[in-house]
Structure formats: structure tokens, C-alpha cells
Amino acid sequence: MSRIAVVPGSFDPVTLGHIDVIGRAANIFDEVHVLVVHNPAKAALLPIAQRVSLIEQSIAEADLPGNIKVTSWSVGLLVDYCTEVGASVIVKGIRSQIDVAYETPMAIVNRNLAGVETVFLLTSPENAHVSSSLVRQVAGLGGDVAPYVPRAVADFLQRG
Ligand code: PNS
């Protein structure tokens, strides 16, 4: 049986931490779907289609395996997407205890709703301080975000 994993998130914008987790998930699972989901709790910087495009460019730039597809979901629960495509696993990156506390309730609810398991991958230590919110703030104030994001994202934000 082919094992499909979904890597969901806001990806506003995608960071080197995300790319690390996506690439490692692609080495574990048969197929990985990177899913851009609108998080109503967060004020968005980029439109969803732009985030999808930047993830696609970043995956190409990092030369990740070919079993990754990028899409978005705005019509319901994350687990509805998982059920629709036959994905049994959600993959999330964990940087710290704060992420564990944030992710735990979602993992339990997603398992209760649809039996979808969540697998946590520890982010690589060099990315442990990287977040999209930090990137948004540094970029918004004119700072250099190149150490934290793929080149396609840095170029896009600096053009912006
Ligand atoms: O990158 P983020 O913002 O931490 O990602 C959070 C996200 C988008 C994965 C989460 O908010 C989510 O799963 N939203 C979809 C709605 C949903 O299914 N909610 C109930 C289960 S948590």
C-alpha cells in the first residue's frame, strides 16, 4: 500500500525549516502532499496561490525528491483533505516544547476526527529559531532574510 503523508501549514512564507521537514518526509513516505491551509488565527502576508508557487520554486531549488506535490485547501477540515486523497499521516516539524504544546491538541483532534495520525519530525538544529512570523517581521522592516528562507522567497520578498 502506498503511504501518503500531508505536510500542512500556513507557509506564509515557506522557510528553510519547512523545506528541511518536507524533504525528510519525502524520504520516509511514498508520497508527500504539501498543503497550504489558511489559518484564521494569523494575519496573512501572501495570497495562498503565491505561497504555493514559492513552495514549488523552493522544492525545485533544493532538488528534493519527485514524490512531492504542492496544493492548497480552503473548504474544510485538514482531515477532510487527508480522507479525500487517502492520506493516513500528517507530518509536522517540531522546534521546541512550545511547538509540542501547540501541536498536541491538533494532533489529538485530527486523530479523533478521522483516525489520521500525526508524526512529528524534529527540525534540524540550525533551523530551530526560524519561523515565518520572524521572516515576515524582518522582511517588513527591511532586514536580510536570506539566511532563513530559500533563495526564491528571499528574491520575492526583496523585490516586493
Ligand atoms: O503553519 P500553521 O499556521 O501553524 O498551520 C496550522 C494549520 C493550518 C495546519 C491548522 O490551523 C489547521 O490544520 N487548519 C485547518 C482547519 C482544521 O482542520 N482545524 C481542526 C484541526 S486542528
py3Dmol code that shows the C-alpha trace and the ligand (Angstrom):
import py3Dmol

protein = """\
ATOM      1  CA  MET A   1       0.000   0.000   0.000  1.00  0.00           C
ATOM      2  CA  SER A   2       1.296   3.423  -0.919  1.00  0.00           C
ATOM      3  CA  ARG A   3       1.658   5.625   2.179  1.00  0.00           C
ATOM      4  CA  ILE A   4       0.647   9.265   1.640  1.00  0.00           C
ATOM      5  CA  ALA A   5       1.647  11.968   4.144  1.00  0.00           C
ATOM      6  CA  VAL A   6       0.366  15.546   4.274  1.00  0.00           C
ATOM      7  CA  VAL A   7       2.630  18.377   5.451  1.00  0.00           C
ATOM      8  CA  PRO A   8       0.157  21.189   6.230  1.00  0.00           C
ATOM      9  CA  GLY A   9       0.818  24.753   7.273  1.00  0.00           C
ATOM     10  CA  SER A  10       0.364  28.425   6.584  1.00  0.00           C
ATOM     11  CA  PHE A  11       3.738  28.659   4.788  1.00  0.00           C
ATOM     12  CA  ASP A  12       3.499  32.453   4.843  1.00  0.00           C
ATOM     13  CA  PRO A  13       6.228  32.299   3.576  1.00  0.00           C
ATOM     14  CA  VAL A  14       7.909  28.885   3.359  1.00  0.00           C
ATOM     15  CA  THR A  15      11.226  28.810   5.277  1.00  0.00           C
ATOM     16  CA  LEU A  16      14.363  26.665   5.200  1.00  0.00           C
ATOM     17  CA  GLY A  17      12.938  24.893   8.255  1.00  0.00           C
ATOM     18  CA  HIS A  18       9.854  23.858   6.267  1.00  0.00           C
ATOM     19  CA  ILE A  19      11.949  22.696   3.302  1.00  0.00           C
ATOM     20  CA  ASP A  20      14.081  20.560   5.619  1.00  0.00           C
ATOM     21  CA  VAL A  21      10.993  18.852   7.075  1.00  0.00           C
ATOM     22  CA  ILE A  22       9.337  18.406   3.653  1.00  0.00           C
ATOM     23  CA  GLY A  23      12.479  16.789   2.210  1.00  0.00           C
ATOM     24  CA  ARG A  24      12.867  14.438   5.146  1.00  0.00           C
ATOM     25  CA  ALA A  25       9.190  13.457   4.981  1.00  0.00           C
ATOM     26  CA  ALA A  26       9.651  12.690   1.283  1.00  0.00           C
ATOM     27  CA  ASN A  27      12.439  10.255   2.200  1.00  0.00           C
ATOM     28  CA  ILE A  28      10.137   8.404   4.628  1.00  0.00           C
ATOM     29  CA  PHE A  29       6.778   8.292   2.818  1.00  0.00           C
ATOM     30  CA  ASP A  30       5.807   7.168  -0.685  1.00  0.00           C
ATOM     31  CA  GLU A  31       4.062  10.438  -1.491  1.00  0.00           C
ATOM     32  CA  VAL A  32       4.063  13.827   0.275  1.00  0.00           C
ATOM     33  CA  HIS A  33       1.415  16.497  -0.215  1.00  0.00           C
ATOM     34  CA  VAL A  34       2.459  19.945   0.981  1.00  0.00           C
ATOM     35  CA  LEU A  35      -0.838  21.615   1.808  1.00  0.00           C
ATOM     36  CA  VAL A  36      -1.218  25.365   2.189  1.00  0.00           C
ATOM     37  CA  VAL A  37      -4.074  25.963   4.604  1.00  0.00           C
ATOM     38  CA  HIS A  38      -5.488  29.315   5.634  1.00  0.00           C
ATOM     39  CA  ASN A  39      -5.097  29.746   9.384  1.00  0.00           C
ATOM     40  CA  PRO A  40      -7.776  32.243  10.503  1.00  0.00           C
ATOM     41  CA  ALA A  41      -5.790  32.909  13.692  1.00  0.00           C
ATOM     42  CA  LYS A  42      -2.971  34.505  11.682  1.00  0.00           C
ATOM     43  CA  ALA A  43      -2.881  37.736   9.650  1.00  0.00           C
ATOM     44  CA  ALA A  44      -1.682  36.730   6.173  1.00  0.00           C
ATOM     45  CA  LEU A  45       1.144  38.382   4.253  1.00  0.00           C
ATOM     46  CA  LEU A  46       0.942  36.458   0.955  1.00  0.00           C
ATOM     47  CA  PRO A  47      -2.052  35.215  -1.060  1.00  0.00           C
ATOM     48  CA  ILE A  48      -2.443  31.400  -0.988  1.00  0.00           C
ATOM     49  CA  ALA A  49      -1.519  30.967  -4.697  1.00  0.00           C
ATOM     50  CA  GLN A  50       1.705  32.914  -4.144  1.00  0.00           C
ATOM     51  CA  ARG A  51       2.633  30.681  -1.205  1.00  0.00           C
ATOM     52  CA  VAL A  52       2.039  27.563  -3.345  1.00  0.00           C
ATOM     53  CA  SER A  53       4.219  28.980  -6.122  1.00  0.00           C
ATOM     54  CA  LEU A  54       7.060  29.877  -3.728  1.00  0.00           C
ATOM     55  CA  ILE A  55       6.971  26.370  -2.191  1.00  0.00           C
ATOM     56  CA  GLU A  56       7.165  24.818  -5.677  1.00  0.00           C
ATOM     57  CA  GLN A  57      10.124  27.028  -6.605  1.00  0.00           C
ATOM     58  CA  SER A  58      11.838  26.252  -3.277  1.00  0.00           C
ATOM     59  CA  ILE A  59      11.401  22.485  -3.726  1.00  0.00           C
ATOM     60  CA  ALA A  60      12.954  22.718  -7.198  1.00  0.00           C
ATOM     61  CA  GLU A  61      15.781  24.874  -5.859  1.00  0.00           C
ATOM     62  CA  ALA A  62      16.550  22.351  -3.082  1.00  0.00           C
ATOM     63  CA  ASP A  63      16.435  19.448  -5.553  1.00  0.00           C
ATOM     64  CA  LEU A  64      14.050  17.471  -3.327  1.00  0.00           C
ATOM     65  CA  PRO A  65      12.703  14.049  -4.393  1.00  0.00           C
ATOM     66  CA  GLY A  66       9.999  13.873  -7.079  1.00  0.00           C
ATOM     67  CA  ASN A  67       7.301  12.388  -4.829  1.00  0.00           C
ATOM     68  CA  ILE A  68       6.193  15.805  -3.502  1.00  0.00           C
ATOM     69  CA  LYS A  69       3.168  17.780  -4.689  1.00  0.00           C
ATOM     70  CA  VAL A  70       2.039  21.192  -3.511  1.00  0.00           C
ATOM     71  CA  THR A  71      -1.571  22.266  -3.243  1.00  0.00           C
ATOM     72  CA  SER A  72      -3.958  24.265  -1.067  1.00  0.00           C
ATOM     73  CA  TRP A  73      -7.128  23.609   0.863  1.00  0.00           C
ATOM     74  CA  SER A  74      -9.749  26.102   1.924  1.00  0.00           C
ATOM     75  CA  VAL A  75     -13.052  24.237   2.018  1.00  0.00           C
ATOM     76  CA  GLY A  76     -12.985  22.459   5.364  1.00  0.00           C
ATOM     77  CA  LEU A  77     -11.000  20.485   7.861  1.00  0.00           C
ATOM     78  CA  LEU A  78      -7.452  19.379   7.204  1.00  0.00           C
ATOM     79  CA  VAL A  79      -8.555  15.785   7.788  1.00  0.00           C
ATOM     80  CA  ASP A  80     -11.198  16.155   5.053  1.00  0.00           C
ATOM     81  CA  TYR A  81      -8.339  16.688   2.603  1.00  0.00           C
ATOM     82  CA  CYS A  82      -6.491  13.683   4.088  1.00  0.00           C
ATOM     83  CA  THR A  83      -9.567  11.480   3.636  1.00  0.00           C
ATOM     84  CA  GLU A  84     -10.156  12.745   0.098  1.00  0.00           C
ATOM     85  CA  VAL A  85      -6.641  11.829  -1.072  1.00  0.00           C
ATOM     86  CA  GLY A  86      -6.221   8.717   1.117  1.00  0.00           C
ATOM     87  CA  ALA A  87      -3.508  10.180   3.366  1.00  0.00           C
ATOM     88  CA  SER A  88      -3.125   8.404   6.717  1.00  0.00           C
ATOM     89  CA  VAL A  89      -0.439  10.638   8.224  1.00  0.00           C
ATOM     90  CA  ILE A  90       0.114  14.333   8.924  1.00  0.00           C
ATOM     91  CA  VAL A  91       3.747  15.425   9.329  1.00  0.00           C
ATOM     92  CA  LYS A  92       4.711  18.454  11.441  1.00  0.00           C
ATOM     93  CA  GLY A  93       8.100  19.908  12.313  1.00  0.00           C
ATOM     94  CA  ILE A  94       8.893  20.484  15.973  1.00  0.00           C
ATOM     95  CA  ARG A  95      11.397  23.160  17.043  1.00  0.00           C
ATOM     96  CA  SER A  96      10.776  23.297  20.779  1.00  0.00           C
ATOM     97  CA  GLN A  97       8.476  22.461  23.681  1.00  0.00           C
ATOM     98  CA  ILE A  98       6.343  25.416  22.569  1.00  0.00           C
ATOM     99  CA  ASP A  99       5.638  23.646  19.274  1.00  0.00           C
ATOM    100  CA  VAL A 100       4.810  20.420  21.132  1.00  0.00           C
ATOM    101  CA  ALA A 101       2.260  22.298  23.246  1.00  0.00           C
ATOM    102  CA  TYR A 102       0.769  23.997  20.135  1.00  0.00           C
ATOM    103  CA  GLU A 103       0.643  20.819  18.034  1.00  0.00           C
ATOM    104  CA  THR A 104      -0.564  18.286  20.630  1.00  0.00           C
ATOM    105  CA  PRO A 105      -4.255  19.309  20.742  1.00  0.00           C
ATOM    106  CA  MET A 106      -4.417  19.463  16.922  1.00  0.00           C
ATOM    107  CA  ALA A 107      -2.853  16.001  16.643  1.00  0.00           C
ATOM    108  CA  ILE A 108      -5.370  14.541  19.101  1.00  0.00           C
ATOM    109  CA  VAL A 109      -8.345  16.231  17.407  1.00  0.00           C
ATOM    110  CA  ASN A 110      -7.235  15.117  13.937  1.00  0.00           C
ATOM    111  CA  ARG A 111      -6.878  11.529  15.161  1.00  0.00           C
ATOM    112  CA  ASN A 112     -10.292  11.646  16.847  1.00  0.00           C
ATOM    113  CA  LEU A 113     -11.964  13.195  13.795  1.00  0.00           C
ATOM    114  CA  ALA A 114     -10.666  10.833  11.139  1.00  0.00           C
ATOM    115  CA  GLY A 115      -8.084   8.415  12.547  1.00  0.00           C
ATOM    116  CA  VAL A 116      -5.283  10.373  10.893  1.00  0.00           C
ATOM    117  CA  GLU A 117      -2.037  10.041  12.851  1.00  0.00           C
ATOM    118  CA  THR A 118       0.419  12.932  13.271  1.00  0.00           C
ATOM    119  CA  VAL A 119       4.141  12.245  13.029  1.00  0.00           C
ATOM    120  CA  PHE A 120       6.483  14.867  14.490  1.00  0.00           C
ATOM    121  CA  LEU A 121       9.909  15.393  12.968  1.00  0.00           C
ATOM    122  CA  LEU A 122      12.448  17.363  14.998  1.00  0.00           C
ATOM    123  CA  THR A 123      13.698  20.271  12.920  1.00  0.00           C
ATOM    124  CA  SER A 124      17.410  20.401  12.246  1.00  0.00           C
ATOM    125  CA  PRO A 125      19.121  22.462  14.990  1.00  0.00           C
ATOM    126  CA  GLU A 126      20.280  25.128  12.518  1.00  0.00           C
ATOM    127  CA  ASN A 127      16.614  25.897  11.788  1.00  0.00           C
ATOM    128  CA  ALA A 128      15.327  25.773  15.362  1.00  0.00           C
ATOM    129  CA  HIS A 129      14.990  29.568  15.593  1.00  0.00           C
ATOM    130  CA  VAL A 130      13.439  30.082  12.144  1.00  0.00           C
ATOM    131  CA  SER A 131       9.760  30.920  11.768  1.00  0.00           C
ATOM    132  CA  SER A 132       7.558  32.504   9.115  1.00  0.00           C
ATOM    133  CA  SER A 133       6.475  35.196  11.582  1.00  0.00           C
ATOM    134  CA  LEU A 134      10.107  36.154  12.214  1.00  0.00           C
ATOM    135  CA  VAL A 135      10.730  36.265   8.449  1.00  0.00           C
ATOM    136  CA  ARG A 136       7.650  38.467   7.917  1.00  0.00           C
ATOM    137  CA  GLN A 137       8.826  40.869  10.609  1.00  0.00           C
ATOM    138  CA  VAL A 138      12.458  41.102   9.423  1.00  0.00           C
ATOM    139  CA  ALA A 139      11.405  41.474   5.767  1.00  0.00           C
ATOM    140  CA  GLY A 140       8.765  44.073   6.663  1.00  0.00           C
ATOM    141  CA  LEU A 141      11.388  46.204   8.385  1.00  0.00           C
ATOM    142  CA  GLY A 142      13.863  45.936   5.516  1.00  0.00           C
ATOM    143  CA  GLY A 143      16.229  43.322   7.029  1.00  0.00           C
ATOM    144  CA  ASP A 144      18.003  40.490   5.221  1.00  0.00           C
ATOM    145  CA  VAL A 145      16.005  37.241   5.353  1.00  0.00           C
ATOM    146  CA  ALA A 146      18.361  35.239   3.099  1.00  0.00           C
ATOM    147  CA  PRO A 147      19.686  33.067   5.973  1.00  0.00           C
ATOM    148  CA  TYR A 148      16.169  31.839   6.804  1.00  0.00           C
ATOM    149  CA  VAL A 149      14.383  31.240   3.507  1.00  0.00           C
ATOM    150  CA  PRO A 150      15.009  29.634   0.106  1.00  0.00           C
ATOM    151  CA  ARG A 151      16.508  31.973  -2.484  1.00  0.00           C
ATOM    152  CA  ALA A 152      13.196  32.179  -4.399  1.00  0.00           C
ATOM    153  CA  VAL A 153      11.488  33.522  -1.277  1.00  0.00           C
ATOM    154  CA  ALA A 154      14.275  35.984  -0.432  1.00  0.00           C
ATOM    155  CA  ASP A 155      14.245  37.299  -4.004  1.00  0.00           C
ATOM    156  CA  PHE A 156      10.453  37.612  -3.966  1.00  0.00           C
ATOM    157  CA  LEU A 157      10.344  39.439  -0.622  1.00  0.00           C
ATOM    158  CA  GLN A 158      13.181  41.770  -1.560  1.00  0.00           C
ATOM    159  CA  ARG A 159      11.513  42.615  -4.869  1.00  0.00           C
ATOM    160  CA  GLY A 160       8.281  43.160  -3.083  1.00  0.00           C
TER     161      GLY A 160
END
"""
ligand_1 = """\
22
PNS
O 1.582 26.806 9.913
P 0.450 26.823 10.915
O -0.313 28.121 10.844
O 0.905 26.516 12.302
O -0.550 25.640 10.447
C -1.724 25.381 11.184
C -2.745 24.628 10.325
C -3.092 25.459 9.102
C -2.134 23.314 9.873
C -4.001 24.387 11.210
O -4.519 25.638 11.574
C -5.070 23.558 10.502
O -4.936 22.371 10.404
N -6.119 24.229 9.964
C -7.164 23.558 9.206
C -8.509 23.547 9.941
C -8.667 22.306 10.793
O -8.666 21.190 10.304
N -8.819 22.526 12.114
C -9.115 21.470 13.078
C -8.000 20.533 13.425
S -6.607 21.283 14.167
"""
view = py3Dmol.view(width=600, height=400)
view.addModel(protein, "pdb")
view.setStyle({"model": 0}, {"cartoon": {"style": "trace"}})
view.addModel(ligand_1, "xyz")
view.setStyle({"model": 1}, {"stick": {}})
view.zoomTo()
view.show()
